[in-house]
Amino acid sequence: MSFLLTCPNCGPREVTDFAFGGEVTARPAGRPDRRELNAYVYFRDNVAGVQREWWLHRSGCRQWFLAERDTRTNAVAWTARPEEAPAAGGDRAA
Ligand SMILES: [Zn+2]
């Protein structure tokens, strides 16, 4: 697996410069019961397709950012600082 990922601070770099932080998850609203907390901590969608993810520029600016990547092709649609990311497109809604 090798592809380019564009750090919002540093620009395009080999993916080996980065650490994968997992898919973006939705925190439970309010105080979760044990089942909701378990699902939040341990369960992931692991989609075969486009998902929103956390990445850390480990060998660069050491900042976390968001990316939307197709897990089948590693095509990256966009990367952005968390505060600048497009609104979630319903990938975790409902
Ligand atoms: Zn960077």
PDB file of the backbone (N, CA, C, O) and the ligand in Angstrom, with CONECT records:
HET     ZN  A 101       1
ATOM      1  N   MET A   1       0.853  -1.184   0.000  1.00  0.00           N
ATOM      2  CA  MET A   1       0.000   0.000   0.000  1.00  0.00           C
ATOM      3  C   MET A   1       0.887   1.231   0.000  1.00  0.00           C
ATOM      4  O   MET A   1       1.641   1.453   0.947  1.00  0.00           O
ATOM      5  N   SER A   2       0.806   2.020  -1.034  1.00  0.00           N
ATOM      6  CA  SER A   2       1.531   3.275  -1.066  1.00  0.00           C
ATOM      7  C   SER A   2       0.732   4.280  -1.869  1.00  0.00           C
ATOM      8  O   SER A   2       0.321   4.010  -2.998  1.00  0.00           O
ATOM      9  N   PHE A   3       0.524   5.408  -1.293  1.00  0.00           N
ATOM     10  CA  PHE A   3      -0.164   6.469  -2.000  1.00  0.00           C
ATOM     11  C   PHE A   3       0.211   7.790  -1.346  1.00  0.00           C
ATOM     12  O   PHE A   3       0.802   7.829  -0.267  1.00  0.00           O
ATOM     13  N   LEU A   4      -0.149   8.867  -2.028  1.00  0.00           N
ATOM     14  CA  LEU A   4       0.148  10.187  -1.497  1.00  0.00           C
ATOM     15  C   LEU A   4      -1.018  10.682  -0.668  1.00  0.00           C
ATOM     16  O   LEU A   4      -2.183  10.461  -0.996  1.00  0.00           O
ATOM     17  N   LEU A   5      -0.676  11.352   0.404  1.00  0.00           N
ATOM     18  CA  LEU A   5      -1.680  11.977   1.256  1.00  0.00           C
ATOM     19  C   LEU A   5      -1.235  13.426   1.422  1.00  0.00           C
ATOM     20  O   LEU A   5      -0.053  13.698   1.635  1.00  0.00           O
ATOM     21  N   THR A   6      -2.170  14.341   1.326  1.00  0.00           N
ATOM     22  CA  THR A   6      -1.829  15.760   1.406  1.00  0.00           C
ATOM     23  C   THR A   6      -2.087  16.277   2.813  1.00  0.00           C
ATOM     24  O   THR A   6      -3.235  16.406   3.241  1.00  0.00           O
ATOM     25  N   CYS A   7      -1.010  16.571   3.524  1.00  0.00           N
ATOM     26  CA  CYS A   7      -1.152  17.189   4.841  1.00  0.00           C
ATOM     27  C   CYS A   7      -1.627  18.628   4.640  1.00  0.00           C
ATOM     28  O   CYS A   7      -1.080  19.339   3.797  1.00  0.00           O
ATOM     29  N   PRO A   8      -2.628  19.067   5.393  1.00  0.00           N
ATOM     30  CA  PRO A   8      -3.112  20.451   5.242  1.00  0.00           C
ATOM     31  C   PRO A   8      -2.038  21.487   5.580  1.00  0.00           C
ATOM     32  O   PRO A   8      -2.142  22.639   5.158  1.00  0.00           O
ATOM     33  N   ASN A   9      -1.013  21.095   6.329  1.00  0.00           N
ATOM     34  CA  ASN A   9       0.052  22.024   6.709  1.00  0.00           C
ATOM     35  C   ASN A   9       1.280  21.912   5.819  1.00  0.00           C
ATOM     36  O   ASN A   9       1.918  22.920   5.517  1.00  0.00           O
ATOM     37  N   CYS A  10       1.618  20.696   5.394  1.00  0.00           N
ATOM     38  CA  CYS A  10       2.902  20.445   4.733  1.00  0.00           C
ATOM     39  C   CYS A  10       2.794  20.122   3.245  1.00  0.00           C
ATOM     40  O   CYS A  10       3.784  20.223   2.519  1.00  0.00           O
ATOM     41  N   GLY A  11       1.608  19.737   2.784  1.00  0.00           N
ATOM     42  CA  GLY A  11       1.453  19.368   1.383  1.00  0.00           C
ATOM     43  C   GLY A  11       1.549  17.864   1.182  1.00  0.00           C
ATOM     44  O   GLY A  11       1.556  17.104   2.150  1.00  0.00           O
ATOM     45  N   PRO A  12       1.625  17.425  -0.098  1.00  0.00           N
ATOM     46  CA  PRO A  12       1.617  15.991  -0.407  1.00  0.00           C
ATOM     47  C   PRO A  12       2.868  15.282   0.105  1.00  0.00           C
ATOM     48  O   PRO A  12       3.988  15.773  -0.038  1.00  0.00           O
ATOM     49  N   ARG A  13       2.644  14.109   0.709  1.00  0.00           N
ATOM     50  CA  ARG A  13       3.739  13.270   1.204  1.00  0.00           C
ATOM     51  C   ARG A  13       3.350  11.810   1.015  1.00  0.00           C
ATOM     52  O   ARG A  13       2.173  11.481   0.871  1.00  0.00           O
ATOM     53  N   GLU A  14       4.359  10.939   1.018  1.00  0.00           N
ATOM     54  CA  GLU A  14       4.084   9.507   0.990  1.00  0.00           C
ATOM     55  C   GLU A  14       3.291   9.120   2.234  1.00  0.00           C
ATOM     56  O   GLU A  14       3.488   9.694   3.305  1.00  0.00           O
ATOM     57  N   VAL A  15       2.406   8.158   2.091  1.00  0.00           N
ATOM     58  CA  VAL A  15       1.547   7.762   3.207  1.00  0.00           C
ATOM     59  C   VAL A  15       2.373   7.226   4.379  1.00  0.00           C
ATOM     60  O   VAL A  15       1.910   7.231   5.519  1.00  0.00           O
ATOM     61  N   THR A  16       3.586   6.768   4.101  1.00  0.00           N
ATOM     62  CA  THR A  16       4.443   6.255   5.171  1.00  0.00           C
ATOM     63  C   THR A  16       4.874   7.361   6.143  1.00  0.00           C
ATOM     64  O   THR A  16       5.392   7.068   7.220  1.00  0.00           O
ATOM     65  N   ASP A  17       4.668   8.611   5.774  1.00  0.00           N
ATOM     66  CA  ASP A  17       4.935   9.740   6.666  1.00  0.00           C
ATOM     67  C   ASP A  17       3.881   9.869   7.767  1.00  0.00           C
ATOM     68  O   ASP A  17       4.078  10.580   8.752  1.00  0.00           O
ATOM     69  N   PHE A  18       2.750   9.163   7.580  1.00  0.00           N
ATOM     70  CA  PHE A  18       1.577   9.389   8.416  1.00  0.00           C
ATOM     71  C   PHE A  18       1.235   8.165   9.247  1.00  0.00           C
ATOM     72  O   PHE A  18       1.654   7.048   8.942  1.00  0.00           O
ATOM     73  N   ALA A  19       0.476   8.393  10.289  1.00  0.00           N
ATOM     74  CA  ALA A  19      -0.104   7.309  11.076  1.00  0.00           C
ATOM     75  C   ALA A  19      -1.611   7.367  10.922  1.00  0.00           C
ATOM     76  O   ALA A  19      -2.226   8.428  11.028  1.00  0.00           O
ATOM     77  N   PHE A  20      -2.187   6.208  10.671  1.00  0.00           N
ATOM     78  CA  PHE A  20      -3.635   6.103  10.514  1.00  0.00           C
ATOM     79  C   PHE A  20      -4.291   6.178  11.884  1.00  0.00           C
ATOM     80  O   PHE A  20      -3.881   5.484  12.815  1.00  0.00           O
ATOM     81  N   GLY A  21      -5.305   7.018  12.004  1.00  0.00           N
ATOM     82  CA  GLY A  21      -5.978   7.181  13.293  1.00  0.00           C
ATOM     83  C   GLY A  21      -7.351   6.556  13.355  1.00  0.00           C
ATOM     84  O   GLY A  21      -8.065   6.704  14.347  1.00  0.00           O
ATOM     85  N   GLY A  22      -7.722   5.858  12.301  1.00  0.00           N
ATOM     86  CA  GLY A  22      -9.016   5.183  12.324  1.00  0.00           C
ATOM     87  C   GLY A  22     -10.127   6.034  11.745  1.00  0.00           C
ATOM     88  O   GLY A  22      -9.966   7.229  11.498  1.00  0.00           O
ATOM     89  N   GLU A  23     -11.249   5.388  11.539  1.00  0.00           N
ATOM     90  CA  GLU A  23     -12.395   6.096  10.979  1.00  0.00           C
ATOM     91  C   GLU A  23     -12.980   7.039  12.017  1.00  0.00           C
ATOM     92  O   GLU A  23     -12.891   6.801  13.222  1.00  0.00           O
ATOM     93  N   VAL A  24     -13.573   8.103  11.525  1.00  0.00           N
ATOM     94  CA  VAL A  24     -14.236   9.058  12.414  1.00  0.00           C
ATOM     95  C   VAL A  24     -15.479   8.395  12.982  1.00  0.00           C
ATOM     96  O   VAL A  24     -16.289   7.835  12.243  1.00  0.00           O
ATOM     97  N   THR A  25     -15.621   8.463  14.292  1.00  0.00           N
ATOM     98  CA  THR A  25     -16.781   7.869  14.949  1.00  0.00           C
ATOM     99  C   THR A  25     -17.594   8.964  15.619  1.00  0.00           C
ATOM    100  O   THR A  25     -17.093  10.056  15.886  1.00  0.00           O
ATOM    101  N   ALA A  26     -18.825   8.662  15.880  1.00  0.00           N
ATOM    102  CA  ALA A  26     -19.719   9.613  16.550  1.00  0.00           C
ATOM    103  C   ALA A  26     -19.793   9.267  18.025  1.00  0.00           C
ATOM    104  O   ALA A  26     -20.124   8.139  18.388  1.00  0.00           O
ATOM    105  N   ARG A  27     -19.483  10.239  18.879  1.00  0.00           N
ATOM    106  CA  ARG A  27     -19.608  10.014  20.321  1.00  0.00           C
ATOM    107  C   ARG A  27     -21.068   9.802  20.683  1.00  0.00           C
ATOM    108  O   ARG A  27     -21.952  10.407  20.078  1.00  0.00           O
ATOM    109  N   PRO A  28     -21.325   8.951  21.663  1.00  0.00           N
ATOM    110  CA  PRO A  28     -22.718   8.809  22.113  1.00  0.00           C
ATOM    111  C   PRO A  28     -23.213  10.134  22.684  1.00  0.00           C
ATOM    112  O   PRO A  28     -22.480  10.840  23.378  1.00  0.00           O
ATOM    113  N   ALA A  29     -24.445  10.452  22.385  1.00  0.00           N
ATOM    114  CA  ALA A  29     -25.057  11.657  22.954  1.00  0.00           C
ATOM    115  C   ALA A  29     -25.460  11.356  24.390  1.00  0.00           C
ATOM    116  O   ALA A  29     -26.102  10.343  24.666  1.00  0.00           O
ATOM    117  N   GLY A  30     -25.083  12.234  25.288  1.00  0.00           N
ATOM    118  CA  GLY A  30     -25.448  12.021  26.689  1.00  0.00           C
ATOM    119  C   GLY A  30     -24.617  10.923  27.326  1.00  0.00           C
ATOM    120  O   GLY A  30     -23.567  10.541  26.807  1.00  0.00           O
ATOM    121  N   ARG A  31     -25.091  10.421  28.449  1.00  0.00           N
ATOM    122  CA  ARG A  31     -24.371   9.376  29.174  1.00  0.00           C
ATOM    123  C   ARG A  31     -24.731   8.015  28.580  1.00  0.00           C
ATOM    124  O   ARG A  31     -25.888   7.600  28.649  1.00  0.00           O
ATOM    125  N   PRO A  32     -23.749   7.312  27.995  1.00  0.00           N
ATOM    126  CA  PRO A  32     -24.064   6.043  27.331  1.00  0.00           C
ATOM    127  C   PRO A  32     -24.275   4.910  28.341  1.00  0.00           C
ATOM    128  O   PRO A  32     -23.668   4.904  29.412  1.00  0.00           O
ATOM    129  N   ASP A  33     -25.133   3.962  27.992  1.00  0.00           N
ATOM    130  CA  ASP A  33     -25.198   2.748  28.808  1.00  0.00           C
ATOM    131  C   ASP A  33     -24.036   1.840  28.387  1.00  0.00           C
ATOM    132  O   ASP A  33     -23.285   2.183  27.475  1.00  0.00           O
ATOM    133  N   ARG A  34     -23.888   0.705  29.034  1.00  0.00           N
ATOM    134  CA  ARG A  34     -22.715  -0.141  28.788  1.00  0.00           C
ATOM    135  C   ARG A  34     -22.656  -0.644  27.353  1.00  0.00           C
ATOM    136  O   ARG A  34     -21.577  -0.760  26.773  1.00  0.00           O
ATOM    137  N   ARG A  35     -23.812  -0.940  26.788  1.00  0.00           N
ATOM    138  CA  ARG A  35     -23.843  -1.429  25.409  1.00  0.00           C
ATOM    139  C   ARG A  35     -23.389  -0.327  24.431  1.00  0.00           C
ATOM    140  O   ARG A  35     -22.599  -0.584  23.522  1.00  0.00           O
ATOM    141  N   GLU A  36     -23.895   0.888  24.629  1.00  0.00           N
ATOM    142  CA  GLU A  36     -23.509   2.007  23.754  1.00  0.00           C
ATOM    143  C   GLU A  36     -22.021   2.331  23.906  1.00  0.00           C
ATOM    144  O   GLU A  36     -21.335   2.606  22.922  1.00  0.00           O
ATOM    145  N   LEU A  37     -21.533   2.296  25.139  1.00  0.00           N
ATOM    146  CA  LEU A  37     -20.121   2.586  25.375  1.00  0.00           C
ATOM    147  C   LEU A  37     -19.236   1.518  24.742  1.00  0.00           C
ATOM    148  O   LEU A  37     -18.206   1.834  24.147  1.00  0.00           O
ATOM    149  N   ASN A  38     -19.631   0.272  24.866  1.00  0.00           N
ATOM    150  CA  ASN A  38     -18.891  -0.829  24.261  1.00  0.00           C
ATOM    151  C   ASN A  38     -18.837  -0.671  22.738  1.00  0.00           C
ATOM    152  O   ASN A  38     -17.785  -0.855  22.126  1.00  0.00           O
ATOM    153  N   ALA A  39     -19.964  -0.332  22.143  1.00  0.00           N
ATOM    154  CA  ALA A  39     -20.020  -0.151  20.692  1.00  0.00           C
ATOM    155  C   ALA A  39     -19.141   1.013  20.261  1.00  0.00           C
ATOM    156  O   ALA A  39     -18.452   0.932  19.245  1.00  0.00           O
ATOM    157  N   TYR A  40     -19.164   2.100  21.036  1.00  0.00           N
ATOM    158  CA  TYR A  40     -18.363   3.275  20.695  1.00  0.00           C
ATOM    159  C   TYR A  40     -16.869   2.971  20.770  1.00  0.00           C
ATOM    160  O   TYR A  40     -16.102   3.408  19.912  1.00  0.00           O
ATOM    161  N   VAL A  41     -16.457   2.232  21.778  1.00  0.00           N
ATOM    162  CA  VAL A  41     -15.032   1.965  21.985  1.00  0.00           C
ATOM    163  C   VAL A  41     -14.509   0.894  21.029  1.00  0.00           C
ATOM    164  O   VAL A  41     -13.397   1.017  20.515  1.00  0.00           O
ATOM    165  N   TYR A  42     -15.296  -0.149  20.788  1.00  0.00           N
ATOM    166  CA  TYR A  42     -14.756  -1.325  20.093  1.00  0.00           C
ATOM    167  C   TYR A  42     -15.254  -1.549  18.673  1.00  0.00           C
ATOM    168  O   TYR A  42     -14.550  -2.183  17.887  1.00  0.00           O
ATOM    169  N   PHE A  43     -16.425  -1.063  18.312  1.00  0.00           N
ATOM    170  CA  PHE A  43     -16.984  -1.411  17.005  1.00  0.00           C
ATOM    171  C   PHE A  43     -16.686  -0.335  15.972  1.00  0.00           C
ATOM    172  O   PHE A  43     -16.765   0.859  16.259  1.00  0.00           O
ATOM    173  N   ARG A  44     -16.346  -0.772  14.773  1.00  0.00           N
ATOM    174  CA  ARG A  44     -16.112   0.131  13.649  1.00  0.00           C
ATOM    175  C   ARG A  44     -16.910  -0.366  12.459  1.00  0.00           C
ATOM    176  O   ARG A  44     -17.219  -1.553  12.354  1.00  0.00           O
ATOM    177  N   ASP A  45     -17.244   0.563  11.555  1.00  0.00           N
ATOM    178  CA  ASP A  45     -18.008   0.168  10.374  1.00  0.00           C
ATOM    179  C   ASP A  45     -17.154  -0.607   9.382  1.00  0.00           C
ATOM    180  O   ASP A  45     -17.638  -1.539   8.740  1.00  0.00           O
ATOM    181  N   ASN A  46     -15.868  -0.222   9.252  1.00  0.00           N
ATOM    182  CA  ASN A  46     -14.945  -0.897   8.343  1.00  0.00           C
ATOM    183  C   ASN A  46     -15.538  -1.010   6.938  1.00  0.00           C
ATOM    184  O   ASN A  46     -15.620  -2.099   6.370  1.00  0.00           O
ATOM    185  N   VAL A  47     -15.947   0.127   6.395  1.00  0.00           N
ATOM    186  CA  VAL A  47     -16.634   0.126   5.107  1.00  0.00           C
ATOM    187  C   VAL A  47     -15.687  -0.197   3.958  1.00  0.00           C
ATOM    188  O   VAL A  47     -14.500   0.127   4.009  1.00  0.00           O
ATOM    189  N   ALA A  48     -16.214  -0.829   2.938  1.00  0.00           N
ATOM    190  CA  ALA A  48     -15.510  -0.973   1.668  1.00  0.00           C
ATOM    191  C   ALA A  48     -16.019   0.146   0.789  1.00  0.00           C
ATOM    192  O   ALA A  48     -16.972  -0.031   0.031  1.00  0.00           O
ATOM    193  N   GLY A  49     -15.378   1.303   0.891  1.00  0.00           N
ATOM    194  CA  GLY A  49     -15.843   2.470   0.146  1.00  0.00           C
ATOM    195  C   GLY A  49     -15.308   3.730   0.790  1.00  0.00           C
ATOM    196  O   GLY A  49     -14.259   3.715   1.435  1.00  0.00           O
ATOM    197  N   VAL A  50     -16.021   4.804   0.615  1.00  0.00           N
ATOM    198  CA  VAL A  50     -15.566   6.109   1.089  1.00  0.00           C
ATOM    199  C   VAL A  50     -15.861   6.249   2.577  1.00  0.00           C
ATOM    200  O   VAL A  50     -16.980   6.010   3.031  1.00  0.00           O
ATOM    201  N   GLN A  51     -14.834   6.640   3.324  1.00  0.00           N
ATOM    202  CA  GLN A  51     -15.031   6.915   4.742  1.00  0.00           C
ATOM    203  C   GLN A  51     -14.169   8.101   5.166  1.00  0.00           C
ATOM    204  O   GLN A  51     -13.166   8.428   4.532  1.00  0.00           O
ATOM    205  N   ARG A  52     -14.588   8.725   6.249  1.00  0.00           N
ATOM    206  CA  ARG A  52     -13.863   9.851   6.829  1.00  0.00           C
ATOM    207  C   ARG A  52     -12.946   9.307   7.916  1.00  0.00           C
ATOM    208  O   ARG A  52     -13.369   8.515   8.758  1.00  0.00           O
ATOM    209  N   GLU A  53     -11.668   9.744   7.891  1.00  0.00           N
ATOM    210  CA  GLU A  53     -10.661   9.153   8.767  1.00  0.00           C
ATOM    211  C   GLU A  53      -9.799  10.203   9.441  1.00  0.00           C
ATOM    212  O   GLU A  53      -9.683  11.335   8.971  1.00  0.00           O
ATOM    213  N   TRP A  54      -9.198   9.805  10.549  1.00  0.00           N
ATOM    214  CA  TRP A  54      -8.182  10.598  11.228  1.00  0.00           C
ATOM    215  C   TRP A  54      -6.809  10.150  10.759  1.00  0.00           C
ATOM    216  O   TRP A  54      -6.551   8.953  10.626  1.00  0.00           O
ATOM    217  N   TRP A  55      -5.927  11.110  10.510  1.00  0.00           N
ATOM    218  CA  TRP A  55      -4.540  10.822  10.175  1.00  0.00           C
ATOM    219  C   TRP A  55      -3.641  11.759  10.975  1.00  0.00           C
ATOM    220  O   TRP A  55      -3.995  12.908  11.237  1.00  0.00           O
ATOM    221  N   LEU A  56      -2.480  11.252  11.356  1.00  0.00           N
ATOM    222  CA  LEU A  56      -1.468  12.033  12.064  1.00  0.00           C
ATOM    223  C   LEU A  56      -0.246  12.167  11.175  1.00  0.00           C
ATOM    224  O   LEU A  56       0.267  11.169  10.670  1.00  0.00           O
ATOM    225  N   HIS A  57       0.224  13.390  10.979  1.00  0.00           N
ATOM    226  CA  HIS A  57       1.451  13.572  10.202  1.00  0.00           C
ATOM    227  C   HIS A  57       2.642  13.329  11.127  1.00  0.00           C
ATOM    228  O   HIS A  57       3.275  14.257  11.632  1.00  0.00           O
ATOM    229  N   ARG A  58       2.916  12.051  11.324  1.00  0.00           N
ATOM    230  CA  ARG A  58       3.909  11.588  12.301  1.00  0.00           C
ATOM    231  C   ARG A  58       5.315  12.104  11.988  1.00  0.00           C
ATOM    232  O   ARG A  58       6.036  12.522  12.894  1.00  0.00           O
ATOM    233  N   SER A  59       5.705  12.078  10.720  1.00  0.00           N
ATOM    234  CA  SER A  59       7.066  12.473  10.353  1.00  0.00           C
ATOM    235  C   SER A  59       7.139  13.906   9.842  1.00  0.00           C
ATOM    236  O   SER A  59       8.114  14.287   9.194  1.00  0.00           O
ATOM    237  N   GLY A  60       6.128  14.689  10.128  1.00  0.00           N
ATOM    238  CA  GLY A  60       6.112  16.073   9.671  1.00  0.00           C
ATOM    239  C   GLY A  60       5.725  17.002  10.794  1.00  0.00           C
ATOM    240  O   GLY A  60       6.435  17.130  11.792  1.00  0.00           O
ATOM    241  N   CYS A  61       4.579  17.655  10.617  1.00  0.00           N
ATOM    242  CA  CYS A  61       4.153  18.686  11.571  1.00  0.00           C
ATOM    243  C   CYS A  61       3.537  18.103  12.848  1.00  0.00           C
ATOM    244  O   CYS A  61       3.271  18.836  13.800  1.00  0.00           O
ATOM    245  N   ARG A  62       3.310  16.778  12.868  1.00  0.00           N
ATOM    246  CA  ARG A  62       2.742  16.087  14.027  1.00  0.00           C
ATOM    247  C   ARG A  62       1.354  16.605  14.395  1.00  0.00           C
ATOM    248  O   ARG A  62       0.972  16.616  15.565  1.00  0.00           O
ATOM    249  N   GLN A  63       0.610  17.032  13.384  1.00  0.00           N
ATOM    250  CA  GLN A  63      -0.759  17.494  13.601  1.00  0.00           C
ATOM    251  C   GLN A  63      -1.747  16.455  13.073  1.00  0.00           C
ATOM    252  O   GLN A  63      -1.497  15.801  12.060  1.00  0.00           O
ATOM    253  N   TRP A  64      -2.870  16.314  13.776  1.00  0.00           N
ATOM    254  CA  TRP A  64      -3.961  15.449  13.324  1.00  0.00           C
ATOM    255  C   TRP A  64      -4.799  16.190  12.298  1.00  0.00           C
ATOM    256  O   TRP A  64      -5.003  17.400  12.400  1.00  0.00           O
ATOM    257  N   PHE A  65      -5.275  15.463  11.323  1.00  0.00           N
ATOM    258  CA  PHE A  65      -6.191  16.054  10.350  1.00  0.00           C
ATOM    259  C   PHE A  65      -7.161  14.983   9.858  1.00  0.00           C
ATOM    260  O   PHE A  65      -7.011  13.800  10.164  1.00  0.00           O
ATOM    261  N   LEU A  66      -8.145  15.418   9.100  1.00  0.00           N
ATOM    262  CA  LEU A  66      -9.166  14.514   8.567  1.00  0.00           C
ATOM    263  C   LEU A  66      -8.944  14.284   7.085  1.00  0.00           C
ATOM    264  O   LEU A  66      -8.450  15.158   6.373  1.00  0.00           O
ATOM    265  N   ALA A  67      -9.312  13.105   6.634  1.00  0.00           N
ATOM    266  CA  ALA A  67      -9.268  12.787   5.209  1.00  0.00           C
ATOM    267  C   ALA A  67     -10.508  11.977   4.858  1.00  0.00           C
ATOM    268  O   ALA A  67     -11.050  11.250   5.690  1.00  0.00           O
ATOM    269  N   GLU A  68     -10.944  12.116   3.620  1.00  0.00           N
ATOM    270  CA  GLU A  68     -11.994  11.243   3.130  1.00  0.00           C
ATOM    271  C   GLU A  68     -11.353  10.372   2.054  1.00  0.00           C
ATOM    272  O   GLU A  68     -10.888  10.866   1.027  1.00  0.00           O
ATOM    273  N   ARG A  69     -11.338   9.058   2.314  1.00  0.00           N
ATOM    274  CA  ARG A  69     -10.598   8.123   1.471  1.00  0.00           C
ATOM    275  C   ARG A  69     -11.491   6.956   1.099  1.00  0.00           C
ATOM    276  O   ARG A  69     -12.315   6.495   1.888  1.00  0.00           O
ATOM    277  N   ASP A  70     -11.302   6.492  -0.133  1.00  0.00           N
ATOM    278  CA  ASP A  70     -11.982   5.269  -0.551  1.00  0.00           C
ATOM    279  C   ASP A  70     -11.097   4.099  -0.150  1.00  0.00           C
ATOM    280  O   ASP A  70      -9.975   3.966  -0.638  1.00  0.00           O
ATOM    281  N   THR A  71     -11.599   3.258   0.732  1.00  0.00           N
ATOM    282  CA  THR A  71     -10.770   2.172   1.270  1.00  0.00           C
ATOM    283  C   THR A  71     -10.485   1.093   0.228  1.00  0.00           C
ATOM    284  O   THR A  71      -9.589   0.271   0.422  1.00  0.00           O
ATOM    285  N   ARG A  72     -11.233   1.084  -0.869  1.00  0.00           N
ATOM    286  CA  ARG A  72     -10.980   0.078  -1.908  1.00  0.00           C
ATOM    287  C   ARG A  72      -9.843   0.484  -2.825  1.00  0.00           C
ATOM    288  O   ARG A  72      -9.098  -0.368  -3.310  1.00  0.00           O
ATOM    289  N   THR A  73      -9.701   1.806  -3.072  1.00  0.00           N
ATOM    290  CA  THR A  73      -8.735   2.272  -4.061  1.00  0.00           C
ATOM    291  C   THR A  73      -7.651   3.174  -3.466  1.00  0.00           C
ATOM    292  O   THR A  73      -6.671   3.493  -4.139  1.00  0.00           O
ATOM    293  N   ASN A  74      -7.826   3.582  -2.211  1.00  0.00           N
ATOM    294  CA  ASN A  74      -6.957   4.564  -1.561  1.00  0.00           C
ATOM    295  C   ASN A  74      -7.014   5.935  -2.230  1.00  0.00           C
ATOM    296  O   ASN A  74      -6.128   6.762  -2.012  1.00  0.00           O
ATOM    297  N   ALA A  75      -8.032   6.186  -3.033  1.00  0.00           N
ATOM    298  CA  ALA A  75      -8.228   7.519  -3.607  1.00  0.00           C
ATOM    299  C   ALA A  75      -8.688   8.457  -2.490  1.00  0.00           C
ATOM    300  O   ALA A  75      -9.676   8.195  -1.804  1.00  0.00           O
ATOM    301  N   VAL A  76      -7.949   9.550  -2.327  1.00  0.00           N
ATOM    302  CA  VAL A  76      -8.275  10.505  -1.261  1.00  0.00           C
ATOM    303  C   VAL A  76      -9.017  11.678  -1.875  1.00  0.00           C
ATOM    304  O   VAL A  76      -8.479  12.378  -2.732  1.00  0.00           O
ATOM    305  N   ALA A  77     -10.257  11.894  -1.438  1.00  0.00           N
ATOM    306  CA  ALA A  77     -11.084  12.962  -1.995  1.00  0.00           C
ATOM    307  C   ALA A  77     -10.637  14.322  -1.467  1.00  0.00           C
ATOM    308  O   ALA A  77     -10.556  15.287  -2.225  1.00  0.00           O
ATOM    309  N   TRP A  78     -10.350  14.398  -0.182  1.00  0.00           N
ATOM    310  CA  TRP A  78      -9.883  15.649   0.400  1.00  0.00           C
ATOM    311  C   TRP A  78      -9.214  15.362   1.742  1.00  0.00           C
ATOM    312  O   TRP A  78      -9.411  14.310   2.350  1.00  0.00           O
ATOM    313  N   THR A  79      -8.418  16.332   2.178  1.00  0.00           N
ATOM    314  CA  THR A  79      -7.874  16.342   3.535  1.00  0.00           C
ATOM    315  C   THR A  79      -8.103  17.743   4.085  1.00  0.00           C
ATOM    316  O   THR A  79      -8.155  18.716   3.333  1.00  0.00           O
ATOM    317  N   ALA A  80      -8.237  17.834   5.393  1.00  0.00           N
ATOM    318  CA  ALA A  80      -8.494  19.142   5.994  1.00  0.00           C
ATOM    319  C   ALA A  80      -8.187  19.116   7.481  1.00  0.00           C
ATOM    320  O   ALA A  80      -8.252  18.069   8.126  1.00  0.00           O
ATOM    321  N   ARG A  81      -7.852  20.289   8.019  1.00  0.00           N
ATOM    322  CA  ARG A  81      -7.772  20.419   9.471  1.00  0.00           C
ATOM    323  C   ARG A  81      -9.173  20.177  10.017  1.00  0.00           C
ATOM    324  O   ARG A  81     -10.156  20.474   9.337  1.00  0.00           O
ATOM    325  N   PRO A  82      -9.285  19.643  11.231  1.00  0.00           N
ATOM    326  CA  PRO A  82     -10.620  19.299  11.757  1.00  0.00           C
ATOM    327  C   PRO A  82     -11.598  20.468  11.703  1.00  0.00           C
ATOM    328  O   PRO A  82     -12.770  20.281  11.375  1.00  0.00           O
ATOM    329  N   GLU A  83     -11.124  21.676  12.024  1.00  0.00           N
ATOM    330  CA  GLU A  83     -12.037  22.816  12.055  1.00  0.00           C
ATOM    331  C   GLU A  83     -12.414  23.298  10.663  1.00  0.00           C
ATOM    332  O   GLU A  83     -13.323  24.116  10.524  1.00  0.00           O
ATOM    333  N   GLU A  84     -11.738  22.811   9.633  1.00  0.00           N
ATOM    334  CA  GLU A  84     -12.000  23.246   8.268  1.00  0.00           C
ATOM    335  C   GLU A  84     -12.649  22.160   7.420  1.00  0.00           C
ATOM    336  O   GLU A  84     -12.898  22.374   6.233  1.00  0.00           O
ATOM    337  N   ALA A  85     -12.927  21.005   8.003  1.00  0.00           N
ATOM    338  CA  ALA A  85     -13.472  19.880   7.234  1.00  0.00           C
ATOM    339  C   ALA A  85     -14.902  20.163   6.785  1.00  0.00           C
ATOM    340  O   ALA A  85     -15.664  20.817   7.496  1.00  0.00           O
ATOM    341  N   PRO A  86     -15.257  19.671   5.609  1.00  0.00           N
ATOM    342  CA  PRO A  86     -16.654  19.805   5.165  1.00  0.00           C
ATOM    343  C   PRO A  86     -17.582  19.111   6.169  1.00  0.00           C
ATOM    344  O   PRO A  86     -17.173  18.179   6.861  1.00  0.00           O
ATOM    345  N   ALA A  87     -18.808  19.566   6.237  1.00  0.00           N
ATOM    346  CA  ALA A  87     -19.777  18.926   7.128  1.00  0.00           C
ATOM    347  C   ALA A  87     -19.938  17.467   6.729  1.00  0.00           C
ATOM    348  O   ALA A  87     -19.892  17.119   5.549  1.00  0.00           O
ATOM    349  N   ALA A  88     -20.127  16.622   7.736  1.00  0.00           N
ATOM    350  CA  ALA A  88     -20.267  15.190   7.463  1.00  0.00           C
ATOM    351  C   ALA A  88     -21.433  14.961   6.520  1.00  0.00           C
ATOM    352  O   ALA A  88     -22.515  15.520   6.695  1.00  0.00           O
ATOM    353  N   GLY A  89     -21.195  14.139   5.532  1.00  0.00           N
ATOM    354  CA  GLY A  89     -22.206  13.888   4.510  1.00  0.00           C
ATOM    355  C   GLY A  89     -23.176  12.791   4.867  1.00  0.00           C
ATOM    356  O   GLY A  89     -23.719  12.134   3.979  1.00  0.00           O
ATOM    357  N   GLY A  90     -23.405  12.580   6.137  1.00  0.00           N
ATOM    358  CA  GLY A  90     -24.355  11.562   6.548  1.00  0.00           C
ATOM    359  C   GLY A  90     -23.743  10.179   6.624  1.00  0.00           C
ATOM    360  O   GLY A  90     -24.456   9.183   6.752  1.00  0.00           O
ATOM    361  N   ASP A  91     -22.387  10.112   6.545  1.00  0.00           N
ATOM    362  CA  ASP A  91     -21.745   8.794   6.578  1.00  0.00           C
ATOM    363  C   ASP A  91     -21.929   8.098   7.917  1.00  0.00           C
ATOM    364  O   ASP A  91     -21.888   6.870   7.992  1.00  0.00           O
ATOM    365  N   ARG A  92     -22.133   8.877   8.975  1.00  0.00           N
ATOM    366  CA  ARG A  92     -22.368   8.280  10.292  1.00  0.00           C
ATOM    367  C   ARG A  92     -23.725   8.701  10.845  1.00  0.00           C
ATOM    368  O   ARG A  92     -24.021   8.478  12.019  1.00  0.00           O
ATOM    369  N   ALA A  93     -24.525   9.296  10.016  1.00  0.00           N
ATOM    370  CA  ALA A  93     -25.829   9.776  10.505  1.00  0.00           C
ATOM    371  C   ALA A  93     -26.789   8.615  10.708  1.00  0.00           C
ATOM    372  O   ALA A  93     -26.641   7.550  10.110  1.00  0.00           O
ATOM    373  N   ALA A  94     -27.762   8.844  11.556  1.00  0.00           N
ATOM    374  CA  ALA A  94     -28.850   7.896  11.859  1.00  0.00           C
ATOM    375  C   ALA A  94     -28.371   6.599  12.413  1.00  0.00           C
ATOM    376  O   ALA A  94     -29.179   5.718  12.709  1.00  0.00           O
TER     377      ALA A  94
HETATM  378 ZN    ZN A 101       2.144  18.026   8.137  1.00  0.00          ZN2+
END
